[in-house]
Amino acid sequence: MNILVHDVDAHEMIPSHLLGEAFGEPGRMMGALFAAAHEFRPDPTATNMHQPDIRDTMAIDVDNIWKVKGPGAPSAVDMGRRIEVMDVMGIDRQLIFPTTAIAAQIVGGMNDFAFKQRFGGDTSVFGGLSRPEFAERFVEAYNQWAIANSAIDGRIRVVGIIRTRDTVAEMINDARKLVDGGIRAVYLNADVPPGGVSPAHSSLDPMWKLFEEKNIAVTLHIGTEFFFLDPGWAVAETFQDLFQSPEIPNTNIQMFSTAHMAIENYLSAMVLGGVFERFPRLRVGLMEVGAYWVGPAARRMDMYVKVFPGASAAKFPMKPSEYIARNVRVSPFNFEPVDRYFNEDPDLADVFCFSTDYPHVEGTKDSMKNMLAKVEPLGEDITLKFFRSNAEWLLP
């Protein structure tokens, strides 16, 4: 394959002892929390966030960048090394999402039972702050880090976070700060309505207009979407074999099986509520929640505009599936049968995009090689779409 690939989902993965250097006092607090979590429930894997010997000095070579996962992987810490990693991988442009800032938001939203189960329950590391207050400060610190690192190279697109606020005005203000700071992609939470209203409400139009005019990629990513459903659904003895990803603490197989639901709900509100009709060049990416649901969701929306002919969506000039094909990009997990999706929904061939999830373990080893084996038999056009041209919508 002679294609320079675009990668729509990668990460920083700064370990506990270096978080203070990157994010100041909130980083130091999160580092102490990771250390406490390791003491409470030791993690022997390479993705453990508490590994005090790591300094981001591993050699940048093919074996390391495709095989090594976790904070020890090359450029997991130092974004100044990321361009060289991308060159070895054969990647042109890359969206870089947070790791610890997602975890911090989850810590801020966890109930006491979940926090005790994952971290032991000791809140003294927060120095008197409530867990939601800590999460707020961490995200603020992360956004300053994201702005600083966005200036490294135009091939790196570090994603800024716009947290769900009580009011739309607050969210629009946060959006303007990030855009003015040079951020070219933003990450929104999909767990509760933004500012208390639907994403399709006209009060949010100034934010969508800003993103459209400035060519900002709007993304939804796995993480706080687990709060979309009552966490009690995952409280059962058979679900306590927890998968302890730093990106999504305290999760398990049941939570993963429903992770797409919040994203699908948010997308449905945008499509049926006319956001893409009003803002035809709004760029939206849905990351690390799988792609198995996209075709059925598009077909279901197409069906319901026929069932409700009096709805505004039924009067739009395009079908819901056509708005999705034009405006939305989705990164499937690298274990998914993406070749089947291309075959079953050819009208959505512009939607699916490759991602490495580097250096997270969910990205799997040799992901580019494995995904190429699935899509290459579909022909050169589909291969180019999946590995590069579809993603250009999110990486202008």
C-alpha positions in Angstrom: 0.0 0.0 0.0 1.6 3.3 -1.1 -0.7 5.6 0.8 0.2 8.2 3.4 -2.5 7.4 6.0 -4.5 9.8 8.1 -5.2 8.7 11.7 -8.4 10.0 13.3 -7.8 8.7 16.8 -4.5 8.7 18.7 -3.6 9.8 22.2 -1.1 11.2 24.7 -0.5 8.8 27.6 1.5 10.6 30.2 2.2 8.4 33.3 1.5 9.4 36.9 4.9 10.8 37.9 5.0 13.2 34.9 1.4 14.5 35.0 2.4 17.4 37.3 5.0 18.6 34.8 2.4 18.6 32.0 -0.8 19.8 33.9 0.4 21.4 37.1 -1.4 20.8 40.4 -4.4 19.0 38.9 -1.9 16.7 37.1 -0.1 16.1 40.4 -3.4 15.1 42.0 -4.3 12.7 39.2 -0.8 11.2 39.4 -1.3 10.6 43.1 -4.7 9.0 42.3 -3.1 6.7 39.7 -0.5 5.7 42.3 -3.2 5.0 44.9 -5.1 2.9 42.4 -2.0 0.8 41.6 -1.5 0.2 45.3 -5.2 -0.6 45.8 -5.3 -3.0 42.8 -1.8 -3.6 41.3 -1.6 -3.5 37.5 1.2 -5.6 36.1 0.5 -4.6 32.5 2.5 -2.2 30.2 -0.6 0.1 30.1 -0.4 0.8 33.9 -0.3 4.6 34.3 1.9 4.3 37.4 5.3 3.4 36.1 7.8 5.8 37.7 10.8 4.7 35.5 9.2 5.9 32.2 10.8 9.0 30.6 9.8 8.6 26.9 13.2 7.5 25.7 12.2 4.3 23.9 13.7 4.1 20.4 11.4 5.1 17.6 11.4 2.0 15.3 8.8 -0.1 13.6 8.6 -2.8 16.2 8.3 -0.4 19.1 5.6 1.8 17.6 3.3 -1.1 16.5 4.0 -3.6 19.3 4.5 -1.4 22.5 1.4 -0.1 24.2 1.0 2.2 27.2 2.9 5.2 28.5 6.2 3.7 27.7 5.5 3.8 23.9 7.5 6.3 21.9 6.0 9.9 22.1 3.3 8.8 24.5 4.6 11.7 26.7 6.6 14.0 24.4 4.5 15.3 21.5 7.8 16.7 20.1 8.6 13.1 19.1 5.2 12.3 17.6 6.0 13.5 14.1 8.9 11.1 13.9 6.6 8.3 15.1 4.1 9.2 12.5 6.8 9.2 9.8 7.8 5.6 10.7 4.1 4.6 10.8 3.4 6.1 7.4 0.9 8.6 8.9 0.4 12.0 7.4 -2.0 13.8 9.8 -3.3 12.7 13.2 -6.0 13.6 15.7 -4.6 13.4 19.2 -7.1 12.9 22.1 -6.5 13.0 25.8 -6.0 10.0 28.0 -5.9 11.3 31.6 -8.4 14.2 30.9 -11.0 11.6 29.9 -10.2 9.7 33.1 -10.4 12.9 35.2 -13.9 13.6 33.8 -15.0 10.1 34.7 -13.6 10.5 38.2 -15.6 13.7 38.5 -18.8 11.9 37.4 -18.4 8.6 39.2 -20.7 7.9 42.1 -19.0 7.0 45.5 -19.4 3.3 45.0 -17.7 3.3 41.6 -14.9 5.6 42.9 -14.3 3.3 45.9 -14.3 0.2 43.7 -11.7 1.6 41.3 -9.5 3.9 43.3 -10.1 2.8 47.0 -12.2 5.7 48.0 -9.5 8.0 49.4 -10.3 11.6 48.3 -7.4 13.3 50.3 -5.4 13.5 47.0 -7.8 16.3 45.9 -6.7 18.7 48.6 -10.2 19.6 49.7 -11.7 19.9 46.2 -14.8 17.9 45.4 -14.3 15.3 42.6 -16.3 17.4 40.1 -14.2 20.5 41.0 -11.0 18.5 40.4 -12.3 17.3 37.0 -13.0 20.9 36.0 -9.5 22.1 36.9 -7.9 19.2 35.2 -9.7 19.8 31.9 -8.7 23.5 32.1 -5.1 22.5 32.5 -5.3 19.9 29.7 -6.8 22.5 27.3 -3.8 24.8 28.0 -1.5 21.9 27.2 -3.5 21.1 24.1 -3.2 24.7 22.8 0.6 24.7 23.5 1.1 21.3 21.7 -1.1 22.2 18.8 1.6 24.7 17.7 4.2 22.0 17.3 3.3 21.0 13.7 0.2 21.3 11.5 0.2 17.5 11.0 -0.6 17.1 14.7 -4.2 18.1 15.7 -4.4 18.0 19.5 -8.1 17.9 20.5 -9.4 20.4 23.0 -12.3 19.6 25.4 -15.6 21.4 25.6 -17.3 20.1 28.7 -21.0 20.0 29.0 -22.1 23.1 30.9 -25.3 24.2 32.6 -25.8 26.9 30.0 -25.2 27.1 26.3 -23.5 30.5 26.7 -20.8 28.9 28.8 -20.1 26.2 26.2 -20.0 28.8 23.4 -17.5 30.8 25.4 -15.3 27.7 26.0 -15.5 27.0 22.2 -14.3 30.5 21.3 -11.4 30.2 23.7 -10.2 27.0 22.2 -10.6 28.2 18.6 -8.8 31.5 19.4 -6.0 29.4 21.0 -5.4 27.6 17.7 -7.2 24.3 18.4 -8.4 22.7 15.2 -10.5 19.9 16.7 -12.8 19.8 19.7 -14.2 16.9 21.8 -17.7 17.2 23.2 -19.3 15.0 25.9 -22.4 13.0 24.8 -23.7 11.9 28.2 -26.2 14.6 28.9 -27.8 17.4 26.8 -25.4 20.3 26.1 -26.4 23.3 28.1 -29.6 21.4 29.0 -31.0 21.4 25.5 -30.8 19.2 22.4 -27.8 19.6 20.1 -30.3 20.7 17.5 -31.6 23.7 19.6 -31.1 27.0 17.9 -29.3 28.4 20.9 -26.4 26.2 20.0 -26.3 27.4 16.4 -23.6 30.1 17.1 -21.3 27.3 18.2 -21.9 25.1 15.2 -21.5 28.2 13.0 -18.2 29.0 14.6 -16.9 25.4 14.0 -18.2 25.4 10.4 -16.6 28.7 9.5 -13.3 27.9 11.1 -13.1 24.3 9.7 -13.0 22.8 13.2 -13.6 19.1 13.5 -16.3 18.3 16.1 -15.7 14.9 17.8 -17.4 12.7 20.2 -15.2 10.0 21.8 -15.6 7.1 24.2 -15.3 8.1 27.9 -18.0 10.0 29.7 -20.7 8.4 27.5 -20.9 5.7 30.1 -22.9 8.2 32.2 -25.7 8.1 29.6 -27.1 5.0 31.2 -27.4 4.5 35.0 -24.2 2.7 36.0 -26.3 0.4 38.1 -26.9 -1.6 34.9 -23.3 -2.8 35.2 -23.5 -3.7 38.9 -23.5 -7.5 39.0 -21.1 -10.2 40.2 -20.6 -11.4 36.6 -19.5 -7.9 35.5 -16.8 -7.4 38.1 -14.0 -8.7 35.9 -13.2 -5.1 35.2 -11.1 -3.9 32.3 -9.1 -1.1 33.9 -8.2 1.2 31.0 -6.9 4.6 32.2 -9.0 6.1 29.5 -12.2 4.6 30.8 -11.7 3.5 34.5 -14.0 1.0 36.0 -15.5 -0.3 32.8 -16.4 -3.9 31.8 -17.9 -5.9 28.9 -21.4 -4.7 29.5 -20.4 -1.0 29.4 -18.5 -1.5 26.2 -21.5 -3.2 24.6 -23.6 0.0 25.1 -20.9 2.7 24.7 -22.2 3.7 21.3 -25.7 4.5 22.5 -25.0 8.0 23.8 -23.1 8.8 20.6 -25.9 7.4 18.4 -28.4 9.5 20.4 -26.4 12.7 20.0 -26.0 12.0 16.2 -29.7 11.3 15.8 -30.5 14.6 17.5 -28.2 16.5 15.1 -29.4 14.8 12.0 -33.1 14.8 12.6 -32.9 18.2 14.3 -31.5 19.8 11.2 -28.0 20.7 12.3 -26.4 19.5 9.1 -29.1 21.1 7.0 -28.3 24.5 8.6 -24.6 23.9 8.7 -23.8 21.8 5.6 -20.0 22.0 6.1 -20.0 21.0 9.8 -17.3 18.3 10.3 -18.2 15.6 12.8 -16.2 12.6 13.9 -17.3 9.7 16.2 -14.3 8.0 17.7 -13.7 4.7 19.5 -17.3 3.7 19.9 -17.3 1.2 17.1 -19.0 1.4 13.7 -21.2 -1.7 13.9 -24.2 0.6 14.7 -23.8 3.2 12.0 -25.6 1.5 9.1 -28.6 0.4 11.2 -28.9 3.9 12.7 -28.9 5.5 9.3 -31.5 3.1 8.0 -33.7 3.6 11.1 -33.6 7.4 10.7 -34.5 7.0 7.0 -37.4 4.8 8.0 -38.8 7.2 10.6 -38.9 10.3 8.3 -41.3 8.2 6.3 -43.3 7.3 9.4 -43.6 10.9 10.5 -44.1 12.9 7.2 -45.1 16.0 9.1 -41.7 16.2 11.0 -39.2 18.8 10.0 -36.7 16.1 9.1 -39.1 14.6 6.5 -39.1 18.0 4.7 -35.4 18.4 4.5 -34.0 18.0 0.9 -31.8 15.1 1.9 -32.4 11.8 3.7 -30.8 11.3 7.2 -28.4 8.7 5.7 -27.2 11.3 3.1 -26.4 13.8 5.8 -24.4 11.2 7.7 -22.5 10.3 4.5 -21.7 13.9 3.8 -20.9 15.3 7.3 -19.9 12.4 9.6 -16.9 10.2 9.9 -16.6 7.2 12.2 -13.5 5.1 13.3 -14.3 1.4 13.8 -12.4 -0.6 16.3 -9.6 -2.5 14.6 -11.2 -5.8 15.4 -14.4 -5.0 13.6 -15.3 -6.5 10.2 -15.2 -3.1 8.4 -15.2 -4.8 5.0 -18.7 -6.1 5.8 -19.8 -2.5 6.5 -18.6 -1.3 3.2 -20.4 -4.1 1.4 -23.7 -3.8 3.4 -23.9 0.0 3.2 -22.2 1.2 0.0 -23.9 4.6 0.4 -21.9 5.1 3.6 -18.6 4.4 2.0 -17.3 7.9 2.8 -18.0 7.5 6.5 -15.5 4.9 7.8 -11.9 6.0 8.7 -8.8 4.2 10.0 -7.4 5.0 13.4 -4.5 3.6 15.4 -5.7 4.5 18.9 -1.9 4.8 19.6 -0.6 4.0 22.1 -3.7 2.5 23.7 -4.1 -1.2 23.9 -7.5 -1.1 22.4 -5.8 -0.1 19.1 -4.4 -3.6 18.9 -1.0 -4.5 17.4 -0.3 -4.2 13.7 -3.6 -2.4 13.2 -2.7 -1.0 9.9 -1.6 -4.3 8.5 -4.7 -6.1 9.9 -7.2 -3.5 8.6 -5.5 -3.4 5.2 -6.1 -7.2 4.9 -9.8 -6.5 5.3 -10.3 -3.6 2.9 -7.7 -4.1 0.2 -9.7 -6.9 -1.4 -12.5 -4.4 -1.8 -10.4 -2.4 -4.3 -8.2 0.6 -4.6 -10.9 3.1 -4.3 -12.3 1.8 -1.0 -8.7 1.3 0.4 -7.9 4.9 -0.3 -11.2 6.1 1.2 -10.7 4.2 4.4 -7.0 5.0 5.0 -6.9 8.6 3.8 -9.5 10.4 1.8 -12.5 10.0 4.1 -10.5 11.4 7.0 -9.6 14.5 5.1 -13.0 15.8 6.1 -11.8 15.9 9.7 -8.2 17.0 9.0 -8.5 19.9 6.5 
